[in-house]
Amino acid sequence: MRAITGSARPSCAAVLVALLATAVLGTGTASASHEPYSFVNRCPVDHPLFTQPAAGPETANSICVTSNSSHGTFRLGDRRVTTGSSNLQFGVHFDENVMEPGETVAFGGSLVAEPSYPPGGLLGIRLPDSPPSNPLQGIKNLINKGVFEGPAAVLGVRTRVLLAGQPSDFNLSAAASPNSGPVLNLPVMIRLEHPVLGRKCLIGSRANPIVLQPETDVAGDLTFIQDPLAPEIFAVRTTGGAQSDDAFAVPRARNCGPFGVLDPIVNEQLGLPLPEGGAEIRLLDASATLLGDNVEPFDPTQVRDRFHDHG
């Protein structure tokens, strides 16, 4: 482990991270009760780009980035779906300044998202709600959940959000500061799952993805978490935030049913394709974690080794 001496100076990027976060979010709190690696359990530390700074300039570095949301909403036209937990993790390499999106390279992205169940299911219909005092409401709920929507519904559709490519143009200052532009570009596709639709019914593709550019609405509360055995490694973590994007386009669904014969029906039901502004995503109870070496000359191999020690 390298000692932090007078000749080892904090990086310009790291100082800016701390100053920006403190200025925007208020005074942060230090945490000794948690080691930082549990928040970045899929960091691509074995990717060649992660350790590349070891042979580069002293200002080059790689960091782990995690973005998590416990719930939110996704709207296609006039259809709104409540989303479950989502967790995006990737690495970011930079040579000079992590604050500038044009100077960063994202790599090793992975997305784990809980499935959602659109109201109305395969046919886009459901029995309307009645006043809670109406004895028929309980029966309607059973029919809706058993036939039209939900995990056990006969005509229920399950949707999953999948990565359609690597994140790009990561902007740390936008992540920390509300209403200051996109945090990153995130290409995704949505898989619609039902026995009738098959498992290749996709809205978007790798060649023609839905490109999300979420902006920070609420930055959240700030915590610093230091590795007690390697104090030059620490994480900056925010919790209680929110992000959204309401300016992206959505392409047509394809490959729905045998040989895509159900594509026209699915696209008519969902009103696809949608132009920019025809859809919206909101990520609530959002948290983010950035983990890396904070002392020049940077040594991301130590981050990799400490990450594996906690694997």
One Martini backbone bead per residue (centre of mass of N, CA, C, O) as a GRO file, in nm:
protein
  311
    1MET     BB    1   0.096   0.035   0.023
    2ARG     BB    2   0.059   0.362  -0.017
    3ALA     BB    3   0.170   0.645   0.107
    4ILE     BB    4   0.069   0.953   0.243
    5THR     BB    5   0.241   1.220   0.134
    6GLY     BB    6   0.370   1.525   0.053
    7SER     BB    7   0.424   1.423  -0.257
    8ALA     BB    8   0.125   1.334  -0.245
    9ARG     BB    9  -0.132   1.452  -0.444
   10PRO     BB   10  -0.422   1.555  -0.501
   11SER     BB   11  -0.631   1.564  -0.743
   12CYS     BB   12  -0.800   1.777  -0.933
   13ALA     BB   13  -1.051   1.604  -0.968
   14ALA     BB   14  -1.095   1.531  -0.668
   15VAL     BB   15  -1.126   1.817  -0.563
   16LEU     BB   16  -1.367   1.890  -0.742
   17VAL     BB   17  -1.555   1.682  -0.636
   18ALA     BB   18  -1.563   1.775  -0.341
   19LEU     BB   19  -1.638   2.073  -0.389
   20LEU     BB   20  -1.890   2.034  -0.555
   21ALA     BB   21  -2.049   1.854  -0.363
   22THR     BB   22  -2.045   2.048  -0.122
   23ALA     BB   23  -2.175   2.293  -0.264
   24VAL     BB   24  -2.441   2.144  -0.356
   25LEU     BB   25  -2.507   1.938  -0.088
   26GLY     BB   26  -2.321   1.996   0.126
   27THR     BB   27  -2.203   1.868   0.399
   28GLY     BB   28  -2.028   1.599   0.444
   29THR     BB   29  -1.993   1.257   0.545
   30ALA     BB   30  -1.812   1.034   0.725
   31SER     BB   31  -1.734   0.676   0.673
   32ALA     BB   32  -1.634   0.381   0.881
   33SER     BB   33  -1.867   0.145   0.864
   34HIS     BB   34  -1.804   0.140   0.550
   35GLU     BB   35  -1.716  -0.018   0.281
   36PRO     BB   36  -1.719   0.060  -0.068
   37TYR     BB   37  -1.761  -0.220  -0.242
   38SER     BB   38  -2.071  -0.290  -0.212
   39PHE     BB   39  -2.160  -0.060  -0.437
   40VAL     BB   40  -1.937  -0.209  -0.664
   41ASN     BB   41  -1.985  -0.532  -0.749
   42ARG     BB   42  -1.952  -0.466  -1.096
   43CYS     BB   43  -1.682  -0.366  -1.144
   44PRO     BB   44  -1.450  -0.337  -1.428
   45VAL     BB   45  -1.139  -0.414  -1.317
   46ASP     BB   46  -1.055  -0.627  -1.568
   47HIS     BB   47  -1.041  -0.416  -1.762
   48PRO     BB   48  -0.800  -0.275  -1.953
   49LEU     BB   49  -0.880   0.030  -1.890
   50PHE     BB   50  -0.849   0.035  -1.581
   51THR     BB   51  -0.513  -0.012  -1.587
   52GLN     BB   52  -0.391   0.193  -1.795
   53PRO     BB   53  -0.286   0.438  -1.614
   54ALA     BB   54  -0.019   0.299  -1.511
   55ALA     BB   55   0.116   0.382  -1.815
   56GLY     BB   56   0.055   0.678  -1.773
   57PRO     BB   57  -0.022   0.955  -1.662
   58GLU     BB   58  -0.071   1.086  -1.349
   59THR     BB   59  -0.375   1.193  -1.436
   60ALA     BB   60  -0.457   0.914  -1.478
   61ASN     BB   61  -0.776   0.731  -1.456
   62SER     BB   62  -0.999   0.506  -1.271
   63ILE     BB   63  -1.351   0.444  -1.218
   64CYS     BB   64  -1.632   0.372  -1.029
   65VAL     BB   65  -1.984   0.336  -1.132
   66THR     BB   66  -2.300   0.395  -0.961
   67SER     BB   67  -2.657   0.348  -1.044
   68ASN     BB   68  -2.954   0.387  -0.838
   69SER     BB   69  -3.304   0.261  -0.830
   70SER     BB   70  -3.594   0.164  -0.659
   71HIS     BB   71  -3.784   0.360  -0.837
   72GLY     BB   72  -4.050   0.443  -1.087
   73THR     BB   73  -4.114   0.576  -1.422
   74PHE     BB   74  -4.278   0.481  -1.744
   75ARG     BB   75  -4.348   0.654  -2.054
   76LEU     BB   76  -4.582   0.575  -2.328
   77GLY     BB   77  -4.730   0.822  -2.391
   78ASP     BB   78  -5.029   0.725  -2.206
   79ARG     BB   79  -4.837   0.508  -2.076
   80ARG     BB   80  -4.789   0.392  -1.737
   81VAL     BB   81  -4.503   0.264  -1.554
   82THR     BB   82  -4.394   0.091  -1.286
   83THR     BB   83  -4.082   0.071  -1.148
   84GLY     BB   84  -3.815  -0.084  -1.037
   85SER     BB   85  -3.522  -0.183  -0.977
   86SER     BB   86  -3.202  -0.022  -1.061
   87ASN     BB   87  -2.857  -0.115  -1.189
   88LEU     BB   88  -2.573   0.076  -1.273
   89GLN     BB   89  -2.249  -0.024  -1.413
   90PHE     BB   90  -1.918   0.136  -1.449
   91GLY     BB   91  -1.645   0.258  -1.620
   92VAL     BB   92  -1.392   0.531  -1.595
   93HIS     BB   93  -1.180   0.700  -1.821
   94PHE     BB   94  -0.900   0.933  -1.762
   95ASP     BB   95  -0.640   1.180  -1.822
   96GLU     BB   96  -0.740   1.465  -1.678
   97ASN     BB   97  -1.081   1.528  -1.665
   98VAL     BB   98  -1.378   1.412  -1.522
   99MET     BB   99  -1.568   1.669  -1.581
  100GLU     BB  100  -1.534   1.595  -1.889
  101PRO     BB  101  -1.712   1.419  -2.119
  102GLY     BB  102  -1.496   1.428  -2.366
  103GLU     BB  103  -1.261   1.287  -2.154
  104THR     BB  104  -1.428   1.018  -2.147
  105VAL     BB  105  -1.441   0.651  -2.082
  106ALA     BB  106  -1.668   0.404  -2.111
  107PHE     BB  107  -1.699   0.076  -1.941
  108GLY     BB  108  -1.841  -0.222  -1.851
  109GLY     BB  109  -2.142  -0.233  -1.874
  110SER     BB  110  -2.424  -0.283  -1.637
  111LEU     BB  111  -2.770  -0.411  -1.611
  112VAL     BB  112  -3.008  -0.423  -1.334
  113ALA     BB  113  -3.360  -0.507  -1.374
  114GLU     BB  114  -3.666  -0.503  -1.290
  115PRO     BB  115  -3.960  -0.596  -1.370
  116SER     BB  116  -4.253  -0.503  -1.552
  117TYR     BB  117  -4.627  -0.430  -1.544
  118PRO     BB  118  -4.843  -0.341  -1.755
  119PRO     BB  119  -5.130  -0.205  -1.789
  120GLY     BB  120  -5.344  -0.449  -1.952
  121GLY     BB  121  -5.137  -0.591  -2.103
  122LEU     BB  122  -5.169  -0.739  -2.408
  123LEU     BB  123  -5.453  -0.560  -2.464
  124GLY     BB  124  -5.482  -0.288  -2.292
  125ILE     BB  125  -5.674  -0.394  -2.052
  126ARG     BB  126  -5.912  -0.300  -1.782
  127LEU     BB  127  -6.075  -0.282  -1.504
  128PRO     BB  128  -6.230  -0.049  -1.356
  129ASP     BB  129  -6.246   0.146  -1.097
  130SER     BB  130  -6.383   0.161  -0.778
  131PRO     BB  131  -6.497   0.231  -0.502
  132PRO     BB  132  -6.391   0.096  -0.209
  133SER     BB  133  -6.698   0.031  -0.113
  134ASN     BB  134  -6.717  -0.151  -0.347
  135PRO     BB  135  -6.756  -0.496  -0.371
  136LEU     BB  136  -6.636  -0.519  -0.677
  137GLN     BB  137  -6.338  -0.437  -0.649
  138GLY     BB  138  -6.214  -0.708  -0.558
  139ILE     BB  139  -6.290  -0.860  -0.816
  140LYS     BB  140  -6.141  -0.679  -1.014
  141ASN     BB  141  -5.859  -0.727  -0.900
  142LEU     BB  142  -5.851  -1.030  -0.957
  143ILE     BB  143  -5.886  -1.007  -1.263
  144ASN     BB  144  -5.651  -0.821  -1.331
  145LYS     BB  145  -5.427  -1.008  -1.194
  146GLY     BB  146  -5.522  -1.284  -1.346
  147VAL     BB  147  -5.539  -1.159  -1.659
  148PHE     BB  148  -5.393  -0.859  -1.736
  149GLU     BB  149  -5.192  -0.825  -1.472
  150GLY     BB  150  -4.897  -0.943  -1.383
  151PRO     BB  151  -4.717  -1.228  -1.309
  152ALA     BB  152  -5.002  -1.425  -1.316
  153ALA     BB  153  -5.113  -1.332  -1.576
  154VAL     BB  154  -5.232  -1.444  -1.872
  155LEU     BB  155  -5.208  -1.133  -2.019
  156GLY     BB  156  -4.941  -1.063  -1.911
  157VAL     BB  157  -4.672  -0.828  -1.929
  158ARG     BB  158  -4.321  -0.833  -1.947
  159THR     BB  159  -4.065  -0.593  -1.867
  160ARG     BB  160  -3.731  -0.517  -1.998
  161VAL     BB  161  -3.428  -0.354  -1.934
  162LEU     BB  162  -3.163  -0.311  -2.172
  163LEU     BB  163  -2.867  -0.307  -2.295
  164ALA     BB  164  -2.739  -0.152  -2.624
  165GLY     BB  165  -2.472  -0.042  -2.483
  166GLN     BB  166  -2.252   0.194  -2.404
  167PRO     BB  167  -2.180   0.425  -2.217
  168SER     BB  168  -2.166   0.794  -2.245
  169ASP     BB  169  -2.075   1.103  -2.160
  170PHE     BB  170  -1.974   1.146  -1.879
  171ASN     BB  171  -2.105   1.382  -1.615
  172LEU     BB  172  -2.027   1.480  -1.306
  173SER     BB  173  -2.152   1.763  -1.271
  174ALA     BB  174  -2.442   1.668  -1.350
  175ALA     BB  175  -2.472   1.461  -1.118
  176ALA     BB  176  -2.435   1.696  -0.882
  177SER     BB  177  -2.618   1.899  -1.064
  178PRO     BB  178  -2.897   2.042  -1.109
  179ASN     BB  179  -2.994   2.127  -1.420
  180SER     BB  180  -2.695   2.050  -1.608
  181GLY     BB  181  -2.758   1.810  -1.775
  182PRO     BB  182  -2.643   1.531  -1.886
  183VAL     BB  183  -2.489   1.254  -1.743
  184LEU     BB  184  -2.564   1.055  -1.990
  185ASN     BB  185  -2.544   0.801  -2.230
  186LEU     BB  186  -2.820   0.548  -2.268
  187PRO     BB  187  -2.847   0.250  -2.426
  188VAL     BB  188  -3.166   0.095  -2.491
  189MET     BB  189  -3.397  -0.182  -2.436
  190ILE     BB  190  -3.723  -0.344  -2.474
  191ARG     BB  191  -3.866  -0.630  -2.336
  192LEU     BB  192  -4.136  -0.835  -2.438
  193GLU     BB  193  -4.311  -1.073  -2.225
  194HIS     BB  194  -4.466  -1.357  -2.388
  195PRO     BB  195  -4.568  -1.642  -2.527
  196VAL     BB  196  -4.679  -1.494  -2.786
  197LEU     BB  197  -4.415  -1.303  -2.831
  198GLY     BB  198  -4.178  -1.398  -2.691
  199ARG     BB  199  -3.806  -1.315  -2.655
  200LYS     BB  200  -3.776  -1.091  -2.925
  201CYS     BB  201  -3.946  -0.853  -2.822
  202LEU     BB  202  -3.845  -0.525  -2.933
  203ILE     BB  203  -3.760  -0.202  -2.813
  204GLY     BB  204  -3.522  -0.174  -2.980
  205SER     BB  205  -3.159  -0.171  -3.043
  206ARG     BB  206  -2.833  -0.172  -3.119
  207ALA     BB  207  -2.888  -0.008  -3.389
  208ASN     BB  208  -3.180   0.115  -3.243
  209PRO     BB  209  -3.190   0.286  -2.977
  210ILE     BB  210  -3.265   0.397  -2.669
  211VAL     BB  211  -3.171   0.731  -2.568
  212LEU     BB  212  -3.065   0.817  -2.265
  213GLN     BB  213  -3.066   1.158  -2.080
  214PRO     BB  214  -3.024   1.203  -1.778
  215GLU     BB  215  -3.122   1.423  -1.520
  216THR     BB  216  -3.078   1.613  -1.242
  217ASP     BB  217  -3.308   1.699  -0.984
  218VAL     BB  218  -3.180   1.542  -0.730
  219ALA     BB  219  -2.885   1.492  -0.557
  220GLY     BB  220  -2.859   1.469  -0.249
  221ASP     BB  221  -2.672   1.295  -0.018
  222LEU     BB  222  -2.347   1.307   0.134
  223THR     BB  223  -2.074   1.056   0.123
  224PHE     BB  224  -1.775   0.936   0.274
  225ILE     BB  225  -1.574   0.639   0.179
  226GLN     BB  226  -1.316   0.463   0.335
  227ASP     BB  227  -1.042   0.271   0.316
  228PRO     BB  228  -0.885   0.148   0.597
  229LEU     BB  229  -0.632  -0.001   0.424
  230ALA     BB  230  -0.673   0.234   0.180
  231PRO     BB  231  -0.690   0.573   0.202
  232GLU     BB  232  -0.668   0.645  -0.118
  233ILE     BB  233  -0.941   0.496  -0.108
  234PHE     BB  234  -1.261   0.625  -0.225
  235ALA     BB  235  -1.602   0.723  -0.174
  236VAL     BB  236  -1.873   0.880  -0.345
  237ARG     BB  237  -2.201   0.930  -0.195
  238THR     BB  238  -2.544   0.928  -0.300
  239THR     BB  239  -2.874   1.006  -0.162
  240GLY     BB  240  -3.203   1.085  -0.248
  241GLY     BB  241  -3.251   1.106  -0.548
  242ALA     BB  242  -3.313   1.241  -0.894
  243GLN     BB  243  -3.421   1.140  -1.229
  244SER     BB  244  -3.462   1.254  -1.583
  245ASP     BB  245  -3.649   1.195  -1.906
  246ASP     BB  246  -3.838   1.383  -2.190
  247ALA     BB  247  -3.651   1.361  -2.496
  248PHE     BB  248  -3.708   1.081  -2.619
  249ALA     BB  249  -3.707   0.826  -2.847
  250VAL     BB  250  -3.924   0.561  -2.997
  251PRO     BB  251  -3.929   0.279  -3.148
  252ARG     BB  252  -4.018   0.009  -3.289
  253ALA     BB  253  -4.141  -0.295  -3.271
  254ARG     BB  254  -3.980  -0.624  -3.283
  255ASN     BB  255  -4.025  -0.964  -3.303
  256CYS     BB  256  -4.339  -1.027  -3.265
  257GLY     BB  257  -4.373  -1.317  -3.280
  258PRO     BB  258  -4.398  -1.501  -3.544
  259PHE     BB  259  -4.211  -1.330  -3.769
  260GLY     BB  260  -4.355  -1.051  -3.665
  261VAL     BB  261  -4.684  -1.053  -3.682
  262LEU     BB  262  -4.728  -0.855  -3.409
  263ASP     BB  263  -4.613  -0.573  -3.459
  264PRO     BB  264  -4.861  -0.394  -3.540
  265ILE     BB  265  -5.018  -0.437  -3.276
  266VAL     BB  266  -4.811  -0.334  -3.072
  267ASN     BB  267  -4.769  -0.050  -3.202
  268GLU     BB  268  -5.064   0.037  -3.175
  269GLN     BB  269  -5.097   0.007  -2.868
  270LEU     BB  270  -4.826   0.205  -2.809
  271GLY     BB  271  -4.767   0.424  -3.038
  272LEU     BB  272  -4.558   0.326  -3.249
  273PRO     BB  273  -4.365   0.557  -3.288
  274LEU     BB  274  -4.178   0.801  -3.094
  275PRO     BB  275  -4.099   1.103  -3.044
  276GLU     BB  276  -3.953   1.346  -2.915
  277GLY     BB  277  -4.133   1.362  -2.603
  278GLY     BB  278  -4.322   1.084  -2.594
  279ALA     BB  279  -4.142   1.023  -2.339
  280GLU     BB  280  -4.073   0.893  -1.992
  281ILE     BB  281  -3.834   0.913  -1.718
  282ARG     BB  282  -3.824   0.812  -1.362
  283LEU     BB  283  -3.583   0.834  -1.094
  284LEU     BB  284  -3.610   0.713  -0.771
  285ASP     BB  285  -3.430   0.685  -0.508
  286ALA     BB  286  -3.139   0.784  -0.577
  287SER     BB  287  -2.805   0.651  -0.633
  288ALA     BB  288  -2.442   0.715  -0.597
  289THR     BB  289  -2.110   0.579  -0.695
  290LEU     BB  290  -1.762   0.670  -0.642
  291LEU     BB  291  -1.459   0.485  -0.719
  292GLY     BB  292  -1.112   0.558  -0.610
  293ASP     BB  293  -0.817   0.689  -0.664
  294ASN     BB  294  -0.673   0.998  -0.486
  295VAL     BB  295  -0.353   0.959  -0.560
  296GLU     BB  296  -0.070   1.075  -0.675
  297PRO     BB  297   0.007   0.829  -0.842
  298PHE     BB  298  -0.196   0.632  -0.993
  299ASP     BB  299  -0.347   0.294  -0.880
  300PRO     BB  300  -0.585   0.082  -1.002
  301THR     BB  301  -0.474  -0.195  -0.908
  302GLN     BB  302  -0.557  -0.157  -0.612
  303VAL     BB  303  -0.856  -0.149  -0.658
  304ARG     BB  304  -0.873  -0.426  -0.781
  305ASP     BB  305  -0.757  -0.587  -0.541
  306ARG     BB  306  -0.961  -0.486  -0.325
  307PHE     BB  307  -1.210  -0.586  -0.471
  308HIS     BB  308  -1.130  -0.892  -0.462
  309ASP     BB  309  -1.109  -0.912  -0.151
  310HIS     BB  310  -1.445  -0.855  -0.149
  311GLY     BB  311  -1.556  -1.109  -0.331
   0.00000   0.00000   0.00000
